Amino acid sequence: MNHSNSSPHLLAFSAAALLFASFAIAPISRADPIFGLDPHTNVITVTDTTPEGKAMAPASPEHPVYYVAEDLGFREFGAPVPGDPLPPHAQITAVIVKTLQKHGYLPADKQHMPTQFILFNWGTMYAPPSAGALDGGSKQVMHPPNPLLLKFMGGDKVDLMWDTPVDNPNISMGGSMVDARTLTQGLRSAIAQKIHDAAEGDLYVAALGGYDFQALRAGKSVKLWQTRIACPADGLALADTIPAMIVAAGPQIGRDTQLPVWKDASEGGDGQVNIGELRVVGTSEPAAHVIDGTKVDRKGAEDTP
């Protein structure tokens, strides 16, 4: 879909940068055939909606939202670790498009102009090693859990951010004062404890963000919602997990979540996905409404979708 006659700007690129700026990503093989792990695809989904987004009716099959999208593909923001093969790019795009369609997001066409511009990305989020590991020791997770991982999984919605340098000046300044809230750690909700534990390891992640399309074309970035999806990566493979994560998170895409939603996608239901049925082969299922952001080199305003 070509909208090049609209007001030129570069806000789609800047919105993409803001959407995923907090990622710290590196792929790693986590299968463990020696110990015979039986991992579960535990999916954590959280959606934040802006006041502008709250003013709009959420997408549904009965009241669809028409969109164009940009696929930012896999992003590697940390040091790469080999051994976890990437799934074909077209497969993941097809899974996302099919999942959006199931939950009321439909491709814009000549009869239906877009009202939203959707950005999406996927990859792995790396839990940085401790200072001791940087000196040549084995990898150790940080303690307290990494605040970026906590925030990504909605730790702010379950009162976890107070125990991080982000929101606790005592920690950020290297202080040793004991916060009285440490006495209530044993009273955490089940979802809060799961997020706290997950933030001590590596994650597979995906993120989608919705923006007001007409505002974007007019030179304004009006964010409507952001959906973040995560899954603890231990014992899992990226190629199998990312599609299942996206399908399992489908009901929460673009819909504000008061609390993060935890789902075991390996138990069936929405987390089941047949890659063969969703695969884009050649040009048999052209996604003209999805811009391949991995191939876009925006050097001028005319490159904006």
ZAPA-421982 format. One line per 2 residues: number of its first residue (from 1); their letters; for each residue x, y, z of N, C-alpha, C. Coordinates in steps of 0.001 Angstrom, whole numbers, plus 500000, padded with zeros to 6 digits. Layout:
# residues N
NUM> a> X,Y,Z,X,Y,Z,X,Y,Z; ...
# end
This chain:
# residues 305
1> mn> 500845,498822,500000,500000,500000,500000,500886,501236,500000; 500622,502155,499062,501476,503327,498919,500732,504561,499388
3> hs> 501236,505199,500407,500643,506433,500905,501632,507572,500760; 502483,507506,499738,503568,508466,499591,503068,509868,499284
5> ns> 501763,510012,498901,501252,511337,498602,500854,512097,499854; 500876,511427,501010,500536,512092,502261,501729,512920,502740
7> sp> 501499,513668,503825,502558,514531,504356,503789,513715,504714; 504957,514077,504214,506163,513298,504488,506701,513553,505881
9> hl> 507255,512513,506487,507882,512609,507798,508642,511330,508077; 509357,511333,509172,510158,510172,509568,509708,509605,510906
11> la> 508463,509877,511294,508035,509462,512625,507866,507959,512753; 507595,507261,511651,507488,505803,511759,508803,505213,512222
13> fs> 509909,505765,511716,511229,505274,512132,511494,505594,513596; 511193,506818,514030,511447,507188,515414,510546,506416,516356
15> aa> 509313,506142,515943,508417,505349,516776,508960,503946,516947; 509520,503397,515877,510110,502064,515975,511266,502051,516961
17> al> 512078,503082,516926,513214,503138,517840,512753,503221,519284; 511699,504012,519544,511201,504145,520905,510556,502869,521396
19> lf> 509877,502157,520503,509135,500959,520889,510048,499887,521438; 511234,499758,520883,512099,498646,521245,513434,499092,521840
21> as> 513514,500335,522291,514790,500844,522784,515268,500128,524033; 514362,499499,524793,514767,498878,526055,515231,497448,525891
23> fa> 515250,496915,524655,515662,495536,524465,517160,495386,524688; 517569,494269,525243,518970,493851,525286,518966,492405,524843
25> ia> 519334,492159,523594,518977,490906,522965,520186,490105,522507; 520113,488783,522680,521121,487871,522150,520560,486461,522121
27> pi> 520655,485758,520976,520133,484406,520905,521070,483415,521580; 520501,482377,522162,521314,481358,522804,520569,480038,522779
29> sr> 521288,478931,522655,520654,477619,522679,520388,477222,524116; 519129,476830,524410,518783,476503,525782,518225,475103,525919
31> ad> 518227,474314,524867,517779,472932,524980,518761,472150,525843; 518243,471205,526619,519086,470456,527544,518788,468971,527427
33> pi> 519314,468310,526371,519025,466887,526191,519640,466016,527270; 520698,466479,527962,521368,465661,528972,520460,465437,530179
35> fg> 519862,466523,530656,519033,466410,531843,517560,466204,531511; 517236,466192,530220,515874,465892,529811,514846,466869,530347
37> ld> 515082,468149,530167,514145,469144,530651,512792,469002,529962; 511737,469270,530701,510389,469288,530142,509844,470699,530303
39> ph> 510357,471645,529513,510015,473047,529727,508586,473354,529303; 508049,474399,529873,506730,474891,529505,506878,476257,528847
41> tn> 506004,476520,527892,505993,477814,527225,505125,478752,528048; 505714,479329,529089,504997,480227,529990,505052,481640,529422
43> vi> 503916,482134,528968,503847,483399,528248,503305,484488,529167; 504061,485578,529264,503635,486744,530037,503313,487855,529048
45> tv> 502089,488372,529106,501663,489428,528192,501177,490629,528981; 501601,491799,528572,501144,493029,529214,500920,494082,528134
47> td> 499809,494797,528241,499508,495871,527301,499271,497163,528053; 499982,498204,527653,499767,499552,528180,499036,500365,527115
49> tt> 497983,501043,527527,497175,501840,526612,497234,503302,527032; 497456,504186,526077,497511,505616,526360,496090,506177,526482
51> pe> 495940,507400,527000,494600,508013,527040,493947,508060,525654; 494758,508318,524621,494198,508332,523264,493705,506940,522868
53> gk> 494443,505912,523283,494027,504553,522978,492793,504135,523733; 492693,504574,524994,491524,504243,525804,490252,504867,525228
55> am> 490402,505979,524519,489238,506657,523953,488684,505945,522725; 489430,504958,522228,489007,504232,521036,488511,502844,521431
57> ap> 487492,502362,520720,486994,501012,520979,488057,500002,520562; 488328,498983,521395,489331,497980,521013,488873,497174,519810
59> as> 489825,496665,519072,489508,495861,517886,488809,494576,518301; 487912,494115,517463,487242,492840,517661,486766,492353,516297
61> pe> 486478,491055,516150,485962,490571,514857,484682,491286,514443; 483870,491704,515427,482624,492406,515111,482862,493868,514741
63> hp> 483911,494456,515304,484244,495854,515034,485737,495945,514724; 486108,495569,513501,487534,495484,513169,488199,496849,513073
65> vy> 489513,496822,513301,490380,497975,513093,491251,497665,511883; 491303,498600,510942,492091,498396,509729,493455,499077,509896
67> yv> 494476,498408,509422,495838,498860,509719,496785,498614,508558; 497904,499311,508595,499116,498933,507881,500178,498724,508955
69> ae> 501193,497952,508639,502163,497578,509660,503568,497650,509120; 504497,497689,510038,505906,497556,509685,506510,496445,510524
71> dl> 507120,495505,509855,507753,494352,510482,509229,494666,510673; 509642,494854,511926,511032,495167,512227,511884,493913,512394
73> gf> 511243,492745,512339,511968,491485,512345,512704,491208,513635; 513712,490360,513537,514543,489995,514687,515570,491093,514930
75> re> 515734,491459,516191,516731,492460,516544,517671,491888,517588; 518932,492104,517401,519971,491591,518284,520668,492776,518932
77> fg> 520307,493062,520179,520856,494227,520857,521975,493866,521825; 522206,492587,522044,523293,492167,522909,524323,491398,522107
79> ap> 525343,490907,522785,526362,490107,522105,525757,488780,521663; 525921,488392,520399,525308,487166,519896,525952,485925,520496
81> vp> 525113,484932,520778,525571,483622,521227,524986,482593,520271; 525795,481853,519526,525278,480950,518500,524596,479730,519107
83> gd> 523794,479068,518292,523236,477794,518694,521726,477727,518759; 521023,478843,518567,519560,478850,518599,519071,479376,517255
85> pl> 518830,478492,516283,518496,478940,514925,517256,479816,514905; 517300,480839,514059,516154,481718,513894,515108,481055,513010
87> pp> 513828,481269,513298,512788,480804,512378,512790,481678,511132; 512295,481171,510005,512204,482013,508805,511387,483269,509087
89> ha> 511889,484386,508618,511233,485676,508843,509779,485642,508386; 509511,485067,507206,508159,485054,506654,507193,484266,507532
91> qi> 507691,483239,508215,506823,482468,509105,506304,483324,510246; 507194,484069,510874,506792,484871,512017,505849,485988,511579
93> ta> 506139,486598,510432,505241,487624,509907,503847,487052,509691; 503775,485845,509120,502481,485221,508860,501738,484912,510150
95> vi> 502444,484450,511158,501810,484165,512448,501224,485444,513043; 501986,486529,512999,501515,487795,513559,500302,488302,512791
97> vk> 500355,488256,511468,499232,488729,510655,497982,487904,510934; 498122,486587,511011,496977,485712,511277,496418,485955,512676
99> tl> 497310,486168,513644,496856,486414,515011,496128,487747,515102; 496672,488778,514470,495984,490063,514439,494603,489933,513807
101> qk> 494525,489197,512717,493255,489015,512026,492224,488329,512922; 492644,487314,513641,491727,486572,514514,491116,487466,515570
103> hg> 491873,488493,515992,491406,489324,517092,490960,490719,516638; 490618,490853,515360,489938,492056,514896,490773,493094,514195
105> yl> 492050,492808,513934,492888,493733,513170,492985,493232,511737; 492447,494010,510801,492378,493582,509415,493225,494489,508529
107> pa> 493769,493920,507439,494583,494734,506514,493756,495831,505860; 494309,497016,505799,493648,498102,505087,493638,497797,503597
109> dk> 492615,498292,502922,492512,498102,501471,491837,499327,500875; 491451,499239,499608,490870,500392,498925,489524,500785,499533
111> qh> 488820,499823,500080,487519,500103,500681,487632,500531,502145; 488764,500191,502802,488922,500475,504222,490287,501123,504449
113> mp> 490281,502423,504652,491526,503126,504906,492040,502789,506299; 493352,502767,506496,493897,502414,507814,493636,503492,508850
115> tq> 493369,503049,510063,493271,503975,511193,494422,503773,512167; 495147,502652,512037,496292,502403,512917,497503,501966,512108
117> fi> 498659,502361,512610,499936,501896,512080,500561,501038,513169; 500849,499770,512866,501322,498826,513863,502771,498452,513574
119> lf> 503611,498571,514588,505003,498135,514521,505144,496848,515311; 505921,495904,514809,506179,494720,515622,507597,494218,515429
121> nw> 508072,493521,516464,509444,493047,516536,509471,491822,517430; 510513,491036,517327,510637,489842,518165,512112,489475,518289
123> gt> 512443,488700,519302,513834,488321,519486,514056,487701,520852; 515216,487968,521448,515512,487463,522780,516046,488596,523630
125> my> 515711,488583,524901,516165,489595,525839,517141,488949,526809; 518324,489487,526845,519428,488896,527587,519536,489491,528984
127> ap> 519587,488636,530002,519818,489092,531368,521319,489289,531553; 521793,490513,531765,523241,490764,531840,523896,489955,532952
129> ps> 525147,489534,532751,525858,488805,533808,526229,489741,534944; 526547,489145,536073,526996,489946,537211,528396,490472,536941
131> ag> 528849,491410,537775,530177,491995,537579,531257,490933,537657; 531089,489932,538518,532102,488891,538642,532248,488070,537390
133> al> 531121,487850,536695,531186,487051,535479,531938,487774,534383; 531957,489110,534433,532650,489869,533393,534159,489675,533473
135> dg> 534662,489174,534596,536100,488957,534760,536533,487566,534336; 535665,486875,533629,536027,485559,533128,535343,484413,533832
137> gs> 534533,484708,534852,533816,483647,535540,532622,483180,534733; 531941,482167,535238,530752,481679,534554,529652,482710,534687
139> kq> 528665,482606,533786,527585,483586,533788,526769,483472,535076; 526481,484604,535687,525623,484659,536857,524561,485718,536606
141> vm> 523353,485452,537071,522307,486442,536878,522462,487545,537909; 521915,488714,537590,522003,489849,538485,521025,489682,539642
143> hp> 521345,490268,540755,520414,490332,541874,520518,491712,542489; 519433,492439,542606,518079,492026,542258,517873,491856,540758
145> pn> 516727,491272,540355,516484,491019,538937,516637,492275,538094; 517009,492062,536847,517265,493184,535949,516022,494050,535779
147> pl> 516112,495365,536035,514921,496220,535969,514324,496322,534579; 515147,496222,533521,514592,496288,532168,513687,495093,531897
149> ll> 514108,493900,532369,513285,492720,532178,512008,492806,533003; 512140,493292,534238,510952,493467,535076,509958,494424,534418
151> kf> 510450,495556,533933,509580,496550,533309,508929,495987,532059; 509705,495245,531265,509168,494687,530030,507982,493767,530326
153> mg> 508052,493010,531424,506996,492058,531764,505902,492665,532638; 505919,493971,532820,504869,494614,533598,505117,494619,535087
155> gd> 506388,494606,535496,506710,494625,536911,506174,495844,537635; 505980,496944,536903,505430,498143,537526,503964,497961,537900
157> kv> 503284,497017,537262,501867,496792,537544,501641,495847,538725; 502709,495192,539170,502587,494275,540306,503560,494665,541419
159> dl> 503918,495947,541465,504708,496527,542551,506042,495817,542750; 506800,495664,541662,508116,495049,541749,509252,496036,541523
161> mw> 508959,497210,540962,510028,498099,540546,510698,498815,541729; 510087,498790,542913,510689,499489,544052,512018,498870,544448
163> dt> 512236,497587,544112,513449,496890,544536,514528,496923,543454; 514517,497946,542611,515491,498069,541533,516103,499466,541560
165> pv> 517272,499633,540945,517882,500976,540882,517021,502001,540164; 516059,501538,539358,515216,502471,538612,514389,503323,539566
167> dn> 513766,502689,540562,512838,503391,541445,513319,503483,542890; 514483,502953,543192,514954,502962,544572,516289,503699,544639
169> pn> 516287,504960,545050,517541,505739,545090,518610,505089,545960; 518205,504386,546995,519184,503754,547879,520038,502749,547112
171> is> 519388,501955,546245,520128,500974,545452,520995,501670,544411; 520424,502661,543724,521161,503325,542648,522396,504035,543160
173> mg> 522386,504462,544425,523542,505152,544996,524460,504215,545766; 524186,502905,545687,525049,501937,546341,524876,501869,547828
175> gs> 523749,502350,548332,523508,502361,549765,523215,500980,550320; 523241,500878,551610,523008,499600,552266,521786,499629,553170
177> mv> 520969,500662,553070,519775,500745,553899,518804,499629,553532; 518141,499083,554501,517170,498016,554270,515793,498640,554128
179> da> 515150,498379,553001,513808,498903,552766,512808,498034,553519; 511898,498666,554238,510914,497918,555028,510050,497013,554155
181> rt> 509945,497348,552869,509100,496536,551988,509677,495155,551739; 510966,494934,552075,511519,493593,551921,510805,492597,552825
183> lt> 510184,493075,553879,509472,492190,554800,508192,491638,554190; 507723,492262,553107,506470,491818,552490,506701,490969,551242
185> qg> 507959,490620,550960,508234,489866,549736,507517,488521,549716; 507344,487911,550894,506657,486631,550938,505170,486735,550701
187> lr> 504654,487969,550616,503222,488179,550382,502923,488541,548938; 503914,488409,548076,503687,488734,546664,502598,487845,546072
189> sa> 501881,488384,545089,500912,487571,544351,501659,486545,543506; 500936,485534,543044,501555,484481,542240,502153,485051,540962
191> ia> 501440,485968,540290,501943,486519,539037,503164,487389,539297; 503167,488136,540414,504325,488966,540739,505556,488101,540987
193> qk> 505396,486996,541689,506533,486127,541969,507056,485487,540686; 506159,485105,539789,506584,484504,538522,507385,485503,537687
195> ih> 506923,486744,537656,507641,487769,536899,508992,488051,537540; 509029,488122,538861,510281,488346,539579,511284,487247,539250
197> da> 510843,485990,539270,511734,484874,538973,512182,484892,537512; 511251,485208,536602,511581,485211,535172,512607,486284,534844
199> ae> 512607,487384,535604,513530,488490,535342,514956,488171,535757; 515181,487006,536355,516535,486601,536718,517190,485753,535629
201> gd> 516494,485519,534529,517042,484703,533453,516872,485371,532105; 517002,484572,531049,516864,485077,529685,515438,484874,529195
203> ly> 515012,485765,528302,513649,485738,527794,513635,485693,526276; 512638,484990,525725,512220,485223,524353,511149,486306,524417
205> va> 511179,487242,523472,510281,488392,523569,509714,488761,522205; 508577,489455,522251,507991,490097,521078,507293,491356,521572
207> al> 507160,492328,520705,506466,493567,521071,505734,494108,519866; 504557,494642,520112,503742,495279,519080,503285,496622,519617
209> gg> 503231,497617,518749,502770,498938,519149,501841,499531,518117; 500751,500130,518573,499780,500742,517676,499828,502260,517757
211> yd> 499804,502925,516592,499859,504385,516505,498710,504876,515635; 498243,506085,515925,497188,506694,515129,497733,506981,513729
213> fq> 497137,506361,512733,497701,506441,511378,497614,507853,510814; 496451,508486,510930,496294,509815,510346,497193,510837,511043
215> al> 497348,510712,512351,498249,511620,513060,499680,511425,512586; 500065,510165,512361,501415,509880,511892,501662,510511,510533
217> ra> 500673,510438,509663,500822,511024,508331,500876,512549,508381; 500299,513102,509437,500307,514555,509585,501547,515054,510319
219> gk> 502458,514152,510653,503702,514548,511286,503693,514466,512797; 502699,513781,513383,502607,513654,514830,502625,512174,515211
221> sv> 503354,511842,516267,503401,510474,516757,502431,510348,517930; 501295,509720,517694,500275,509525,518725,500182,508029,518999
223> kl> 500835,507630,520079,500841,506220,520448,499504,505851,521080; 498971,504688,520703,497700,504218,521232,497881,503094,522243
225> wq> 498765,502166,521948,498967,501020,522835,500301,500351,522538; 500785,499602,523514,501959,498761,523327,501720,497434,524042
227> tr> 501908,496345,523313,501786,495005,523876,503160,494358,523900; 503559,493863,525084,504843,493200,525250,504606,491752,525655
229> ia> 505313,490845,525012,505138,489404,525216,506490,488815,525577; 506526,487988,526612,507785,487395,527048,507563,485946,527447
231> cp> 508650,485164,527372,508618,483771,527796,509999,483396,528315; 510108,482870,529551,511411,482383,530019,511976,481365,529046
233> ad> 513228,481535,528657,513792,480792,527528,514457,479472,527890; 514694,479222,529170,515423,478013,529551,514730,476759,529039
235> gl> 515501,475915,528335,514998,474646,527837,514170,474729,526584; 514011,475924,526018,513167,476105,524844,514002,476492,523628
237> al> 513388,476436,522459,514034,476831,521208,513279,478006,520611; 514018,478983,520127,513421,480212,519611,512415,479935,518495
239> ad> 512783,479080,517536,511943,478858,516361,510588,478274,516723; 510534,477449,517765,509274,476852,518178,508483,477768,519104
241> ti> 509182,478566,519889,508532,479304,520965,507901,480601,520504; 508580,481353,519647,508059,482661,519231,506657,482553,518630
243> pa> 506388,481629,517692,505018,481550,517160,503983,481231,518230; 504293,480285,519116,503349,479919,520172,503085,481084,521114
245> mi> 504125,481867,521417,503966,483036,522274,502988,484035,521674; 503160,484312,520399,502337,485329,519737,500880,484900,519702
247> va> 500648,483633,519372,499273,483131,519323,498635,483168,520710; 499377,482757,521732,498843,482744,523094,498510,484142,523581
249> ag> 499282,485138,523146,499073,486519,523593,497982,487231,522807; 497455,486611,521766,496509,487264,520872,495382,488024,521540
251> pq> 494696,487443,522532,493559,488161,523138,493948,489455,523841; 495211,489619,524203,495646,490828,524912,496257,491876,523986
253> ig> 496436,491578,522708,497070,492531,521805,496186,493762,521640; 496726,494910,521999,495993,496172,521859,494934,496414,522912
255> rd> 494802,495516,523891,493777,495648,524925,494461,495845,526280; 494139,496912,526952,494808,497260,528196,494673,496135,529215
257> tq> 495786,495781,529845,495779,494770,530889,496067,495441,532224; 495151,495310,533163,495374,495897,534478,496574,495248,535153
259> lp> 496722,493920,534946,497852,493163,535451,498426,492348,534299; 499696,491973,534375,500242,491061,533363,499446,489751,533355
261> vw> 499344,489162,532182,498603,487911,532008,499603,486782,531796; 499514,485740,532610,500413,484584,532529,499633,483405,531963
263> kd> 500180,482756,530926,499503,481618,530310,500531,480555,529952; 500211,479303,530272,501053,478179,529871,500581,477720,528499
265> as> 501272,478201,527442,500860,477887,526081,501113,476431,525723; 501946,475729,526490,502240,474333,526182,501108,473402,526586
267> eg> 500109,473931,527303,498985,473103,527718,497880,473055,526685; 498075,473727,525547,497065,473686,524491,496319,474999,524412
269> gd> 495174,474981,523739,494363,476181,523600,494990,477163,522639; 494964,478447,523020,495431,479504,522128,496912,479409,521815
271> gq> 497677,478713,522676,499113,478647,522440,499515,477673,521364; 498604,476833,520903,498940,475871,519862,498991,476566,518509
273> vn> 500008,476271,517734,500129,476873,516407,500749,475878,515451; 500165,475773,514294,500697,474914,513242,501404,475795,512238
275> ig> 502727,475797,512277,503502,476686,511413,503223,476404,509945; 503004,475145,509615,502773,474802,508219,501570,475516,507629
277> el> 500511,475659,508422,499309,476307,507922,499477,477817,507803; 500382,478391,508587,500523,479838,508607,501660,480342,507734
279> rv> 502420,479435,507165,503632,479816,506457,503333,480552,505155; 504069,481631,504921,503983,482353,503659,504970,481719,502689
281> vg> 504473,481224,501573,505323,480562,500589,505372,481425,499343; 506577,481892,499022,506732,482710,497836,505849,483936,497918
283> ts> 505058,484170,496856,504153,485305,496822,502705,484852,496824; 502442,483602,497289,501074,483097,497272,500190,483844,498274
285> ep> 500791,484425,499341,500032,485197,500312,500734,486536,500534; 500703,487402,499517,501425,488671,499680,500796,489519,500780
287> aa> 501624,490031,501689,501151,490900,502754,501496,492334,502376; 500723,492904,501432,501038,494232,500918,500900,495295,501991
289> hv> 500134,495005,503046,499921,495987,504110,501022,495935,505154; 501968,495005,505006,503070,494884,505961,504371,495293,505273
291> id> 504994,496339,505777,506262,496820,505238,507381,496026,505893; 508293,495516,505104,509443,494799,505649,510470,495818,506108
293> gt> 510410,496146,507395,511302,497163,507928,512751,496749,507946; 513018,495452,507789,514409,494996,507771,515090,495354,506464
295> kv> 514320,495776,505465,514885,496115,504161,514719,497589,503820; 514211,498369,504767,513978,499788,504523,515168,500589,505028
297> dr> 515710,501406,504177,516806,502292,504559,516294,503719,504448; 515833,504280,505576,515208,505589,505533,516259,506676,505593
299> kg> 516545,507246,504437,517507,508336,504367,516819,509682,504147; 515541,509635,503867,514802,510874,503636,513341,510672,503931
301> ae> 512595,511765,503964,511186,511698,504318,510395,510863,503341; 510832,510787,502097,510089,510025,501104,510113,508528,501393
303> dt> 510996,508085,502303,511071,506671,502647,510049,506256,503698; 509338,507232,504275,508355,506917,505288,507150,506232,504653
305> p> 506642,505136,505233,505503,504441,504642,504248,505283,504699
# end
